[in-house]
């Protein structure tokens, strides 16, 4: 039959299209090669907007036919075909079925049909497309759907979120514009009549807001609509409940796009009863999880473990859950914050949130117990990677247990089982936080409490809080005796030896270390710790031959077990002895091997220890520039993990700042300042490569340094934070109100993209190290 008169029909455009040019190119290329392309992704991710842009830009390519059919509002499957016919401006003829009429109308035209919002009527859409594909050889179909069609030859393009700033990335009004999410926020902000412009002061808050909204365009547009009443920083505070804050969209938008809650409702309606149950239960996870975790936490009499893989796959297919494949073949799942909040709200409504959070907490307790039981062996790297992947889940579990009296003992159990995780990841502050919460609740048996107190004391000592460390040690002694537990007694003796070395009382240190070795003879991590500390104390006492025997014993036994953590420390102990004897080649070989092991474990504290050791070896070898660079790198690690006042806890020098003083005196302030700053600012990977090979690479000090985004007053406040002053003490020092001091600290956090005062202190120390002033209790770095 002859062509009917053709009218190109595309959706109207009311807002500008931001970014995603590469994605548009990909979709156009796919349409050029394949007849059926489906855009899929989370609700609000921008599928409809991308399809509309493709249609608008494709009008010339598909000049023989281009139609847009909105199917999201179709109330009944029987209306899918009539809706498509209406989009083509066709009228039903009694003698000709509508599907045949559509096929005849399209015929062999080179045309594009866009079907928007197909997820509710997938079977009818599939039937229509099967019929059209048989008759219309040049037809291209672009589908948007939260669930794929499952047709042969269907090309699926998963729409990703908009680009967002990396956590901690310094942002200014100029640099923030490189991120699609920020550009969209600013564009939509200009439409709501808000007197808002991006400045260096508010750019960090805008970037953090876009990151918290996960780059989801709908969420960002809804947030921009709040600017008439709320600043970006205020929205960040309110984002604990995404659904409540972001609840007002455009009145003429499709219902599923008017709020995040409406978008979540739409996805929830697509799911089966079992899928809904699993969705809600998975909302108790934080920042990702794997299939084994879901099977451990989310099953009950109504949902079998064997059902989980299929249900998870279905939720991935329906864009409730995203699956990320890692290089090692593992798959990790995540859920957008607003969908997790929706599931969480459903659990609250049916009164089961506490039950499922409890299941989650016990899963973490089992993970932590496994971590502890397997630690002394060849799997240390894998155990640390797993614990670091689950850090957000660990934190969520500890948070819940600390609020539930019946689970209070789990706080201490999890925290103590993960001792090596806190140490290697440089999380002394967080470890102390959970240990102190658990101990304050008076939960747990005396032996467990004694171990927790020893840990709290050790972390306090590492952070130069010696009075707190001694207080915890005294309490640990009492608990160990109450428990009549040699393990607990031995650990208190280890700590007593460490504290004695810091006091310079070598004889007392050796006696305590020997006592700990007698008490700890189980071939576990505690025994190897005791032996290492004994070797350290013997070396400081001048009995280097005995110290070397102890370190070599640790190396031999841990090598047989495939253990790396204590072996690397024992190697560093041998390097310290070689350095003291002036055997610099031997010291360099042992320290370099220790650094390789610490790098394999990604042991932040250990890397700092060995970099400091290598810096002192270089200083003794008169390689002053190398020494200053490595000192800068080591001190940057101390700053980041809250040990800026103690430095290397195993250093035999009388002061953690001895190397800094000596290198600066011998190099001169200006040259030392430059090299120290370079070491503090370049990437850790680069400085490790330099430590091992001597190759620094092309990066220069100018490449590494970032200009300070703070005002002069804020820089002054940051320095006072680095001194450890509270807001009240800062106010007294500057003669301002406490509220003003608090405001300055909050501005600093926003501008630098930080989340804690410790991070401010670390940043301030690095900055002041470059100009000869030091914002702490140690000496200037330059």
C-alpha positions as CSV (number, residue, x, y, z in Angstrom):
1,X,0.0,0.0,0.0
2,X,1.2,3.6,-0.5
3,X,2.8,5.5,2.3
4,X,0.4,7.5,4.4
5,X,1.3,11.2,4.9
6,X,4.2,11.2,7.4
7,X,4.5,13.4,10.4
8,X,7.7,13.3,12.5
9,X,6.7,13.1,16.2
10,X,9.2,13.6,19.0
11,X,8.7,14.6,22.7
12,X,8.9,18.3,23.5
13,X,12.1,19.6,25.2
14,X,11.7,21.9,28.2
15,X,15.2,21.7,29.7
16,X,18.8,21.6,28.4
17,X,20.7,18.4,27.9
18,X,23.8,18.2,30.1
19,X,26.9,16.1,29.4
20,X,26.8,12.4,28.3
21,X,28.0,13.1,24.8
22,X,29.9,9.8,24.7
23,X,26.8,7.9,25.8
24,X,24.8,9.5,23.0
25,X,27.4,8.5,20.5
26,X,27.3,4.9,21.8
27,X,23.5,4.8,21.5
28,X,23.5,6.2,17.9
29,X,26.2,3.7,16.9
30,X,24.2,0.8,18.4
31,X,21.1,1.9,16.5
32,X,23.1,2.1,13.3
33,X,24.2,-1.5,13.7
34,X,21.2,-3.2,15.5
35,X,17.4,-3.0,15.1
36,X,16.6,-3.0,18.9
37,X,18.4,-1.1,21.6
38,X,17.2,-0.9,25.2
39,X,18.2,1.9,27.6
40,X,18.0,0.5,31.1
41,X,19.1,1.7,34.6
42,X,17.8,2.9,37.9
43,X,14.7,5.0,38.1
44,X,15.6,8.7,37.6
45,X,19.0,7.9,35.9
46,X,18.0,9.7,32.8
47,X,16.8,7.0,30.3
48,X,13.9,9.1,29.0
49,X,16.0,12.2,28.6
50,X,18.7,10.4,26.7
51,X,16.2,8.8,24.4
52,X,14.6,12.2,23.7
53,X,18.0,13.6,22.9
54,X,18.7,10.7,20.5
55,X,15.4,11.2,18.8
56,X,15.9,15.0,18.5
57,X,19.4,14.6,17.0
58,X,18.2,11.7,14.8
59,X,15.5,13.5,13.0
60,X,17.6,13.9,9.9
61,X,18.9,10.3,9.9
62,X,15.4,9.0,10.3
63,X,13.6,11.5,8.1
64,X,11.3,8.7,6.7
65,X,9.8,8.1,10.1
66,X,10.4,9.0,13.8
67,X,7.8,8.4,16.4
68,X,7.7,8.6,20.2
69,X,5.2,6.5,22.3
70,X,4.9,7.0,26.1
71,X,3.9,3.7,27.6
72,X,4.5,4.4,31.3
73,X,0.9,5.7,31.8
74,X,-0.8,2.9,29.9
75,X,-3.3,1.5,32.4
76,X,-3.9,-1.8,30.6
77,X,-1.8,-4.1,28.3
78,X,-4.5,-4.0,25.6
79,X,-3.8,-0.3,25.2
80,X,-0.1,-0.7,24.2
81,X,-0.7,-1.2,20.5
82,X,-3.3,1.6,20.3
83,X,-0.9,4.0,22.1
84,X,1.8,3.3,19.5
85,X,-0.8,3.7,16.7
86,X,-1.8,7.0,18.1
87,X,1.8,8.1,18.3
88,X,2.0,7.4,14.5
89,X,-1.2,9.4,14.0
90,X,-3.0,6.2,12.7
91,X,-6.7,5.6,13.1
92,X,-8.1,2.1,13.4
93,X,-9.9,0.5,10.5
94,X,-12.3,-2.2,11.3
95,X,-11.1,-4.6,8.7
96,X,-7.4,-4.3,9.6
97,X,-5.9,-5.2,13.0
98,X,-3.9,-2.4,14.5
99,X,-0.6,-4.3,14.6
100,X,-0.9,-4.9,10.9
101,X,-1.8,-1.3,10.2
102,X,1.3,-0.2,12.1
103,X,3.5,-2.6,10.2
104,X,2.0,-1.5,6.8
105,X,2.5,2.1,7.8
106,X,6.2,1.6,8.7
107,X,6.8,-0.8,5.8
108,X,10.4,-0.6,4.6
109,X,11.0,3.0,5.8
110,X,14.3,3.8,7.5
111,X,12.5,4.8,10.7
112,X,13.0,5.0,14.5
113,X,10.3,4.1,17.0
114,X,11.0,5.1,20.6
115,X,9.0,3.3,23.3
116,X,9.4,5.1,26.6
117,X,8.7,3.4,29.9
118,X,8.0,-0.2,28.9
119,X,8.6,-2.0,32.1
120,X,5.0,-2.4,33.2
121,X,3.8,-4.0,29.9
122,X,6.8,-6.0,28.7
123,X,4.9,-9.0,27.3
124,X,2.7,-6.9,25.1
125,X,5.6,-4.7,24.0
126,X,7.5,-7.9,23.0
127,X,4.6,-9.2,21.0
128,X,4.3,-6.0,19.1
129,X,8.0,-5.9,18.3
130,X,8.1,-9.5,17.2
131,X,5.4,-8.6,14.7
132,X,7.1,-5.4,13.5
133,X,10.5,-7.1,13.2
134,X,9.1,-9.6,10.8
135,X,7.6,-6.9,8.5
136,X,9.8,-3.8,8.9
137,X,13.3,-4.6,8.0
138,X,14.7,-1.0,8.2
139,X,12.9,-0.1,11.5
140,X,15.0,0.8,14.5
141,X,13.5,0.6,17.9
142,X,14.8,2.4,21.0
143,X,13.3,1.3,24.3
144,X,13.6,2.8,27.7
145,X,12.8,0.4,30.6
146,X,13.8,-0.5,34.1
147,X,13.8,-4.1,32.9
148,X,15.2,-5.5,29.7
149,X,12.8,-7.1,27.1
150,X,14.8,-10.4,26.9
151,X,14.4,-10.6,23.1
152,X,17.0,-12.2,20.8
153,X,19.2,-9.5,19.3
154,X,18.3,-6.9,21.9
155,X,21.3,-4.6,22.6
156,X,21.2,-3.4,26.2
157,X,22.8,-0.1,27.1
158,X,23.0,0.5,30.9
159,X,22.8,4.2,31.6
160,X,25.4,5.1,34.3
161,X,25.1,8.0,36.8
162,X,26.5,11.4,35.9
163,X,30.1,12.0,36.9
164,X,30.7,13.2,40.4
165,X,33.8,14.4,42.3
166,X,36.0,11.9,44.0
167,X,35.8,11.8,47.8
168,X,38.2,14.4,49.2
169,X,38.9,16.0,45.8
170,X,39.6,19.7,46.4
171,X,37.0,21.7,44.5
172,X,36.8,25.3,43.4
173,X,34.3,27.1,41.3
174,X,36.5,26.5,38.3
175,X,37.3,22.8,38.9
176,X,33.8,21.7,39.9
177,X,32.5,22.4,36.4
178,X,34.3,19.4,35.0
179,X,31.7,17.1,36.6
180,X,28.4,16.4,34.8
181,X,26.4,16.2,38.1
182,X,27.6,19.7,39.2
183,X,26.7,21.2,35.7
184,X,23.2,19.7,35.9
185,X,22.7,21.0,39.4
186,X,23.8,24.5,38.4
187,X,21.6,24.4,35.2
188,X,18.5,23.4,37.1
189,X,19.3,25.8,39.9
190,X,19.1,28.7,37.4
191,X,15.5,27.6,36.6
192,X,14.0,27.8,40.1
193,X,14.6,31.5,40.7
194,X,17.2,30.9,43.5
195,X,19.8,33.5,44.0
196,X,22.6,31.0,43.8
197,X,26.0,30.9,42.1
198,X,28.9,28.6,42.4
199,X,31.8,30.0,44.4
200,X,35.0,28.7,45.8
201,X,33.3,28.7,49.2
202,X,30.3,26.6,48.3
203,X,31.8,24.4,45.6
204,X,32.9,21.6,48.0
205,X,29.4,21.4,49.4
206,X,27.8,21.2,46.0
207,X,30.3,18.5,45.0
208,X,29.6,16.5,48.1
209,X,25.9,16.9,47.6
210,X,26.1,15.6,44.0
211,X,28.3,12.7,45.2
212,X,25.8,11.9,48.1
213,X,23.0,11.9,45.4
214,X,25.1,9.4,43.5
215,X,25.0,11.3,40.3
216,X,21.3,10.4,39.7
217,X,19.9,13.2,37.6
218,X,16.4,13.0,39.1
219,X,17.8,13.4,42.6
220,X,20.0,16.2,41.5
221,X,17.1,18.1,39.8
222,X,14.9,17.6,42.9
223,X,17.8,18.9,45.1
224,X,18.3,22.0,42.8
225,X,14.6,22.7,43.3
226,X,15.2,23.1,47.0
227,X,17.7,25.9,46.6
228,X,15.1,28.6,47.1
229,X,14.9,27.6,50.7
230,X,18.0,25.5,51.5
231,X,21.8,25.9,50.9
232,X,23.7,22.8,49.6
233,X,25.3,22.3,53.0
234,X,21.8,22.3,54.7
235,X,20.6,19.7,52.2
236,X,23.6,17.5,53.0
237,X,22.5,17.5,56.7
238,X,19.0,16.5,55.7
239,X,20.0,13.8,53.3
240,X,19.7,11.0,55.9
241,X,16.2,10.7,54.5
242,X,16.4,11.1,50.7
243,X,12.7,10.3,50.3
244,X,11.5,13.1,52.6
245,X,13.8,15.8,51.3
246,X,13.5,15.1,47.6
247,X,9.8,14.9,47.3
248,X,8.7,17.7,45.0
249,X,9.4,17.6,41.3
250,X,7.8,19.2,38.2
251,X,4.0,19.1,38.4
252,X,3.8,18.1,34.7
253,X,6.4,15.3,34.9
254,X,5.3,11.7,34.6
255,X,4.2,10.4,38.0
256,X,7.3,8.2,38.4
257,X,9.5,11.3,38.0
258,X,7.8,13.7,40.5
259,X,9.7,12.5,43.5
260,X,12.2,9.8,44.6
261,X,9.5,8.1,46.6
262,X,7.3,7.9,43.5
263,X,10.2,6.5,41.4
264,X,10.8,3.9,44.1
265,X,7.1,3.0,44.3
266,X,7.1,2.5,40.5
267,X,10.0,0.0,40.8
268,X,8.4,-1.7,43.8
269,X,5.2,-2.3,41.9
270,X,7.2,-4.2,39.2
271,X,8.5,-6.7,41.7
272,X,7.1,-10.0,42.9
273,X,6.4,-10.6,46.6
274,X,9.7,-12.4,47.1
275,X,11.6,-9.7,45.2
276,X,10.1,-7.0,47.4
277,X,11.0,-8.9,50.5
278,X,14.6,-9.4,49.4
279,X,14.9,-5.7,48.3
280,X,13.8,-4.5,51.8
281,X,16.1,-6.9,53.6
282,X,19.1,-6.0,51.5
283,X,18.6,-2.3,52.5
284,X,20.3,-3.1,55.8
285,X,23.6,-3.5,54.0
286,X,25.9,-0.5,53.6
287,X,28.0,0.3,50.5
288,X,27.8,-3.1,48.8
289,X,27.6,-6.8,49.5
290,X,28.1,-10.1,47.7
291,X,25.9,-13.1,47.1
292,X,27.2,-15.0,50.2
293,X,26.4,-12.0,52.4
294,X,22.8,-11.8,51.1
295,X,22.4,-15.6,51.7
296,X,23.8,-15.2,55.2
297,X,21.6,-12.3,56.2
298,X,18.4,-12.2,54.2
299,X,16.9,-15.7,54.3
300,X,14.2,-17.1,56.6
301,X,11.4,-19.7,56.4
302,X,9.7,-17.8,53.6
303,X,12.8,-17.1,51.6
304,X,15.3,-20.0,51.1
305,X,19.0,-19.6,50.5
306,X,18.6,-21.4,47.2
307,X,16.1,-18.8,46.0
308,X,18.5,-15.9,46.5
309,X,20.6,-16.1,43.3
310,X,17.6,-16.0,41.1
311,X,15.9,-13.2,43.0
312,X,19.1,-11.1,43.0
313,X,19.4,-11.6,39.3
314,X,15.9,-10.5,38.8
315,X,16.4,-7.4,40.9
316,X,19.5,-6.6,38.8
317,X,17.4,-7.0,35.7
318,X,14.8,-4.7,37.1
319,X,17.4,-2.1,38.0
320,X,16.8,-2.2,41.7
321,X,20.3,-3.6,42.3
322,X,23.5,-3.0,40.4
323,X,26.1,-5.7,39.9
324,X,29.8,-4.8,39.5
325,X,32.2,-7.5,38.3
326,X,35.8,-7.3,39.7
327,X,39.0,-8.5,38.0
328,X,39.1,-11.5,40.3
329,X,35.8,-12.8,39.1
330,X,33.7,-11.7,42.1
331,X,30.5,-9.8,41.8
332,X,29.5,-7.1,44.3
333,X,26.0,-5.6,44.5
334,X,24.9,-2.1,45.4
335,X,21.6,-0.3,45.7
336,X,21.0,3.4,45.2
337,X,20.6,5.3,48.4
338,X,17.0,6.3,47.7
339,X,16.0,2.7,46.9
340,X,17.8,1.5,50.1
341,X,16.0,4.2,52.1
342,X,12.7,3.0,50.6
343,X,13.4,-0.6,51.6
344,X,14.5,0.5,55.1
345,X,11.2,2.5,55.4
346,X,9.2,-0.6,54.5
347,X,11.0,-2.6,57.2
348,X,10.2,0.1,59.8
349,X,6.6,0.0,58.8
350,X,6.3,-3.7,59.3
351,X,8.3,-3.7,62.5
352,X,11.2,-6.0,61.3
353,X,14.0,-3.5,60.8
354,X,15.7,-4.5,64.1
355,X,15.5,-8.2,63.3
356,X,17.2,-7.8,59.9
357,X,19.8,-5.4,61.3
358,X,20.5,-7.9,64.0
359,X,21.0,-10.6,61.3
360,X,23.4,-8.2,59.6
361,X,25.3,-7.6,62.8
362,X,25.8,-11.3,63.5
363,X,27.0,-11.8,59.9
364,X,29.7,-9.2,60.5
365,X,30.5,-10.9,63.8
366,X,31.1,-14.1,62.0
367,X,33.2,-12.4,59.4
368,X,35.3,-10.8,62.1
369,X,35.7,-14.1,63.9
370,X,36.9,-15.7,60.7
371,X,39.3,-12.8,60.2
372,X,40.9,-13.5,63.6
373,X,41.0,-17.3,63.3
374,X,42.7,-17.2,59.8
375,X,44.9,-14.2,60.4
376,X,48.2,-16.1,61.2
377,X,48.7,-17.7,57.8
378,X,49.0,-17.1,54.1
379,X,45.7,-15.3,53.6
380,X,46.4,-12.1,55.3
381,X,46.2,-10.0,52.2
382,X,42.9,-11.5,51.2
383,X,41.5,-11.1,54.7
384,X,42.4,-7.4,54.8
385,X,40.9,-6.8,51.3
386,X,37.7,-8.4,52.4
387,X,37.5,-6.4,55.7
388,X,38.3,-3.2,53.8
389,X,35.5,-4.0,51.3
390,X,33.1,-4.5,54.2
391,X,34.2,-1.5,56.2
392,X,30.9,0.3,55.8
393,X,29.1,-2.8,56.8
394,X,31.4,-3.3,59.8
395,X,30.6,0.3,60.9
396,X,26.9,-0.2,60.4
397,X,26.9,-3.4,62.5
398,X,28.9,-1.8,65.3
399,X,26.6,1.2,65.2
400,X,23.5,-1.0,65.6
401,X,25.0,-3.2,68.3
402,X,26.0,-0.1,70.3
403,X,22.4,1.0,70.3
404,X,21.0,-2.4,71.4
405,X,21.9,-3.5,75.0
406,X,21.4,-7.1,74.1
407,X,24.1,-6.9,71.5
408,X,26.5,-4.8,73.5
409,X,29.1,-7.7,73.8
410,X,29.2,-7.9,70.0
411,X,30.8,-4.4,69.9
412,X,33.8,-5.6,71.8
413,X,33.9,-9.0,70.1
414,X,33.9,-7.5,66.6
415,X,36.3,-4.7,67.5
416,X,38.9,-6.9,69.1
417,X,38.6,-9.6,66.4
418,X,39.5,-7.0,63.8
419,X,42.6,-5.6,65.6
420,X,44.9,-6.2,62.6
421,X,42.3,-4.5,60.3
422,X,42.3,-1.3,62.4
423,X,46.1,-1.3,62.7
424,X,46.9,-1.8,59.0
425,X,44.2,0.5,57.7
426,X,45.3,3.3,60.0
427,X,42.0,3.6,61.8
428,X,43.2,4.2,65.3
429,X,40.5,6.9,65.9
430,X,37.7,4.6,64.9
431,X,39.1,1.6,66.8
432,X,39.3,3.7,70.0
433,X,35.7,5.0,69.4
434,X,34.1,1.5,69.2
435,X,36.3,0.0,72.0
436,X,35.4,2.9,74.3
437,X,31.7,2.5,73.5
438,X,31.8,-1.2,74.1
439,X,33.7,-0.9,77.4
440,X,31.4,1.9,78.6
441,X,28.5,-0.5,78.4
442,X,30.1,-3.0,80.8
443,X,29.5,-5.9,78.5
444,X,31.5,-9.0,78.0
445,X,33.5,-11.4,80.1
446,X,36.7,-10.2,81.9
447,X,39.1,-11.8,79.4
448,X,37.3,-10.1,76.5
449,X,37.2,-6.8,78.3
450,X,40.9,-7.1,79.2
451,X,41.8,-7.6,75.5
452,X,39.7,-4.6,74.5
453,X,41.3,-2.4,77.2
454,X,44.8,-3.4,76.0
455,X,43.8,-2.5,72.4
456,X,42.3,0.9,73.6
457,X,45.5,1.6,75.5
458,X,47.7,0.7,72.6
459,X,45.9,2.9,70.2
460,X,45.8,5.7,72.8
461,X,49.6,5.4,73.2
462,X,50.1,5.4,69.4
463,X,48.3,8.8,69.4
464,X,50.4,10.2,72.2
465,X,47.5,10.0,74.7
466,X,49.8,8.4,77.3
467,X,47.7,9.2,80.4
468,X,44.7,7.5,78.7
469,X,46.9,4.5,77.8
470,X,48.1,4.1,81.3
471,X,44.6,4.3,82.7
472,X,43.4,1.6,80.3
473,X,46.4,-0.6,81.1
474,X,45.6,-0.4,84.8
475,X,42.0,-1.5,84.2
476,X,43.2,-4.3,81.8
477,X,45.4,-5.7,84.6
478,X,42.5,-5.9,86.9
479,X,40.3,-7.6,84.3
480,X,43.0,-10.1,83.3
481,X,43.4,-11.1,86.9
482,X,39.7,-11.4,87.4
483,X,39.6,-13.7,84.3
484,X,42.7,-15.6,85.4
485,X,43.6,-15.6,81.7
486,X,47.3,-15.9,80.6
487,X,46.5,-14.5,77.2
488,X,45.1,-11.3,78.7
489,X,48.0,-11.1,81.1
490,X,50.5,-11.6,78.3
491,X,48.9,-8.8,76.2
492,X,49.1,-6.4,79.1
493,X,52.8,-7.2,79.5
494,X,53.4,-6.6,75.8
495,X,51.8,-3.2,76.2
496,X,53.7,-2.4,79.3
497,X,56.9,-3.2,77.5
498,X,56.0,-0.9,74.6
499,X,55.1,2.0,77.0
500,X,58.3,1.5,78.9
501,X,60.3,1.9,75.6
502,X,58.6,5.1,75.0
503,X,59.5,6.3,78.5
504,X,63.1,5.3,77.9
505,X,63.1,2.7,80.7
506,X,64.8,-0.1,78.8
507,X,65.3,-2.5,81.7
508,X,61.7,-2.4,82.6
509,X,60.8,-2.8,78.9
510,X,63.0,-6.0,78.6
511,X,61.5,-7.5,81.8
512,X,57.9,-6.9,80.6
513,X,58.7,-8.3,77.1
514,X,60.2,-11.5,78.5
515,X,57.3,-11.9,80.8
516,X,54.9,-11.6,77.9
517,X,56.8,-14.2,75.9
518,X,56.5,-16.7,78.8
519,X,52.7,-16.1,78.9
520,X,52.0,-16.2,75.2
521,X,53.2,-19.5,73.7
522,X,50.3,-20.5,71.5
523,X,52.0,-19.9,68.1
524,X,49.4,-17.2,67.3
525,X,49.6,-13.5,66.4
526,X,49.9,-12.5,70.1
527,X,53.0,-14.7,70.6
528,X,54.7,-13.2,67.4
529,X,53.8,-9.7,68.7
530,X,55.4,-10.5,72.0
531,X,58.6,-11.9,70.4
532,X,58.9,-8.9,68.1
533,X,58.6,-6.5,71.0
534,X,61.1,-8.6,72.9
535,X,63.5,-8.2,70.0
536,X,62.9,-4.5,69.8
537,X,63.5,-4.1,73.6
538,X,66.7,-6.2,73.5
539,X,68.0,-4.1,70.7
540,X,67.3,-0.9,72.5
541,X,69.1,-2.4,75.6
542,X,72.2,-2.9,73.5
543,X,72.0,-6.7,73.4
544,X,71.9,-6.8,69.6
545,X,73.0,-10.4,69.3
546,X,70.0,-11.6,71.3
547,X,67.7,-9.2,69.5
548,X,68.8,-10.6,66.2
549,X,68.1,-14.2,67.3
550,X,64.6,-13.3,68.4
551,X,63.8,-11.5,65.1
552,X,65.2,-14.3,63.0
553,X,63.2,-16.8,65.0
554,X,60.0,-14.8,64.2
555,X,61.0,-14.7,60.5
556,X,61.7,-18.5,60.4
557,X,58.4,-19.4,62.1
558,X,56.2,-17.0,60.2
559,X,57.8,-17.9,56.9
560,X,56.8,-21.5,57.5
561,X,53.2,-20.4,58.1
562,X,53.1,-18.1,55.1
563,X,52.5,-15.1,57.5
564,X,53.5,-11.7,56.3
565,X,52.5,-9.0,58.8
566,X,54.8,-9.9,61.8
567,X,57.5,-11.2,59.5
568,X,57.8,-7.8,57.8
569,X,58.1,-6.1,61.2
570,X,60.8,-8.6,62.2
571,X,62.7,-7.7,59.0
572,X,62.3,-4.0,59.9
573,X,63.7,-4.9,63.4
574,X,66.8,-6.5,61.8
575,X,67.2,-3.4,59.6
576,X,67.1,-1.2,62.7
577,X,69.9,-3.4,64.2
578,X,72.0,-3.2,61.0
579,X,71.5,0.6,60.9
580,X,72.7,0.9,64.5
581,X,75.8,-1.2,63.6
582,X,76.5,1.0,60.5
583,X,75.8,-1.9,58.1
584,X,73.8,0.2,55.7
585,X,73.7,-2.3,52.8
586,X,72.1,-5.0,55.1
587,X,69.8,-2.4,56.6
588,X,68.6,-1.3,53.1
589,X,68.0,-4.9,51.9
590,X,66.0,-5.9,55.0
591,X,64.0,-2.6,55.1
592,X,63.2,-2.8,51.3
593,X,61.9,-6.4,51.7
594,X,59.8,-5.3,54.6
595,X,58.4,-2.4,52.5
596,X,57.4,-4.8,49.7
597,X,55.5,-7.0,52.2
598,X,53.8,-4.0,53.8
599,X,52.8,-2.8,50.4
600,X,51.3,-6.1,49.5
601,X,49.2,-5.9,52.6
602,X,48.4,-2.2,52.0
603,X,49.5,-1.8,55.7
604,X,49.4,2.0,56.0
605,X,51.0,2.1,59.4
606,X,53.6,-0.4,58.4
607,X,54.5,1.5,55.3
608,X,55.0,4.6,57.3
609,X,57.3,2.7,59.7
610,X,59.5,1.4,56.9
611,X,59.6,4.6,55.0
612,X,60.8,6.3,58.2
613,X,63.4,3.6,58.6
614,X,64.6,4.0,55.0
615,X,64.8,7.7,55.4
616,X,67.1,7.3,58.4
617,X,69.2,4.9,56.5
618,X,69.5,7.4,53.6
619,X,70.4,10.1,56.2
620,X,73.2,8.0,57.6
621,X,74.4,7.4,54.0
622,X,74.4,11.2,53.4
623,X,71.7,10.9,50.7
624,X,69.9,13.9,52.1
625,X,67.4,14.6,49.4
626,X,66.2,11.0,49.5
627,X,66.0,11.1,53.3
628,X,63.9,14.3,53.2
629,X,61.5,12.9,50.6
630,X,60.9,9.7,52.5
631,X,60.5,11.6,55.8
632,X,57.9,13.7,54.2
633,X,56.0,10.6,53.0
634,X,56.2,8.9,56.4
635,X,55.0,12.0,58.2
636,X,52.1,12.4,55.8
637,X,51.0,8.9,56.8
638,X,51.4,9.7,60.6
639,X,49.3,12.8,60.0
640,X,46.6,10.9,58.1
641,X,46.2,8.1,60.7
642,X,46.4,10.4,63.8
643,X,50.0,9.6,64.9
644,X,51.6,12.9,64.0
645,X,52.9,13.4,67.5
646,X,54.4,10.0,67.9
647,X,55.7,9.0,64.5
648,X,57.4,5.7,64.1
649,X,56.5,3.7,67.3
650,X,59.4,1.3,66.8
651,X,62.1,3.9,66.0
652,X,65.2,3.6,68.2
653,X,65.9,7.4,68.0
654,X,65.1,9.3,71.2
655,X,62.6,11.5,69.4
656,X,60.3,10.8,66.5
657,X,61.5,14.1,65.1
658,X,65.2,13.3,65.2
659,X,65.4,12.4,61.5
660,X,63.6,15.7,60.6
661,X,65.9,17.8,62.8
662,X,69.1,16.1,61.4
663,X,68.1,16.2,57.8
664,X,67.0,19.9,58.0
665,X,70.2,20.9,59.7
666,X,72.4,19.2,57.2
667,X,70.4,20.3,54.0
668,X,69.4,23.8,55.0
669,X,65.8,24.8,55.6
670,X,64.8,25.8,52.1
671,X,66.1,22.6,50.3
672,X,64.8,20.4,53.1
673,X,61.4,22.1,53.0
674,X,61.1,21.5,49.3
675,X,62.0,17.8,49.4
676,X,60.0,17.1,52.6
677,X,56.9,18.7,51.0
678,X,57.4,16.7,47.8
679,X,57.4,13.5,49.8
680,X,54.3,14.5,51.7
681,X,52.3,15.4,48.6
682,X,53.1,12.9,45.9
683,X,51.1,9.7,45.6
684,X,51.9,6.8,47.9
685,X,52.5,4.4,45.0
686,X,55.0,6.8,43.6
687,X,56.9,7.3,46.8
688,X,57.0,3.5,47.4
689,X,58.5,3.0,43.9
690,X,61.0,5.7,44.7
691,X,61.9,4.0,48.0
692,X,62.5,0.7,46.3
693,X,64.0,1.8,43.0
694,X,65.2,5.4,43.4
695,X,63.1,6.5,40.5
696,X,60.8,9.4,41.4
697,X,59.2,9.8,38.0
698,X,58.1,13.1,36.3
699,X,56.0,14.5,39.0
700,X,57.3,17.7,40.6
701,X,56.5,19.7,43.6
702,X,54.4,22.0,41.6
703,X,52.4,19.1,40.2
704,X,51.7,17.8,43.7
705,X,50.8,20.9,45.5
706,X,47.3,22.3,45.6
707,X,46.6,26.0,46.5
708,X,44.8,26.4,49.8
709,X,41.1,27.1,49.4
710,X,40.9,28.6,52.9
711,X,40.8,32.2,54.0
712,X,43.5,33.5,56.3
713,X,41.3,33.1,59.4
714,X,40.2,29.6,58.4
715,X,43.9,28.7,57.9
716,X,44.5,29.9,61.4
717,X,41.6,27.9,62.8
718,X,42.9,24.8,60.9
719,X,46.3,25.2,62.7
720,X,44.5,25.3,66.0
721,X,42.5,22.2,65.2
722,X,45.9,20.5,64.4
723,X,47.0,21.5,67.9
724,X,44.1,19.5,69.3
725,X,42.0,22.4,70.5
726,X,38.2,22.1,70.9
727,X,35.9,24.7,69.4
728,X,35.6,26.4,72.8
729,X,39.4,26.5,73.2
730,X,39.7,27.9,69.7
731,X,37.1,30.6,70.5
732,X,39.1,31.6,73.7
733,X,42.4,31.7,71.7
734,X,40.9,33.9,69.0
735,X,38.6,35.9,71.2
736,X,35.4,35.0,69.3
737,X,32.2,33.2,70.1
738,X,32.1,29.4,70.2
739,X,29.4,29.5,67.5
740,X,31.8,31.5,65.3
741,X,34.6,29.0,65.9
742,X,32.2,26.2,65.1
743,X,31.2,27.9,61.9
744,X,34.9,28.3,60.8
745,X,35.5,24.5,61.4
746,X,32.4,23.6,59.4
747,X,33.5,25.8,56.5
748,X,36.9,24.2,56.6
749,X,35.3,20.7,56.4
750,X,33.1,21.7,53.5
751,X,35.9,23.5,51.5
752,X,38.4,20.7,51.9
753,X,35.8,17.9,51.4
754,X,36.7,16.4,54.8
755,X,34.6,14.6,57.3
756,X,36.6,14.9,60.5
757,X,38.8,17.2,62.6
758,X,41.6,14.6,62.3
759,X,41.6,15.1,58.5
760,X,41.8,18.9,59.1
761,X,44.8,18.3,61.4
762,X,46.6,16.2,58.9
763,X,46.0,18.7,56.1
764,X,47.2,21.6,58.3
765,X,50.3,19.8,59.3
766,X,51.2,19.1,55.7
767,X,50.6,22.7,54.7
768,X,52.5,24.3,57.5
769,X,55.4,21.9,57.0
770,X,56.1,23.8,53.8
771,X,56.7,27.2,55.3
772,X,58.7,26.5,58.4
773,X,55.8,26.6,61.0
774,X,54.4,23.5,62.5
775,X,50.8,23.4,63.8
776,X,51.4,20.8,66.4
777,X,53.6,19.9,69.3
778,X,56.6,18.6,67.3
779,X,59.2,20.8,65.6
780,X,58.9,22.6,62.3
781,X,59.4,20.4,59.3
782,X,61.2,23.1,57.4
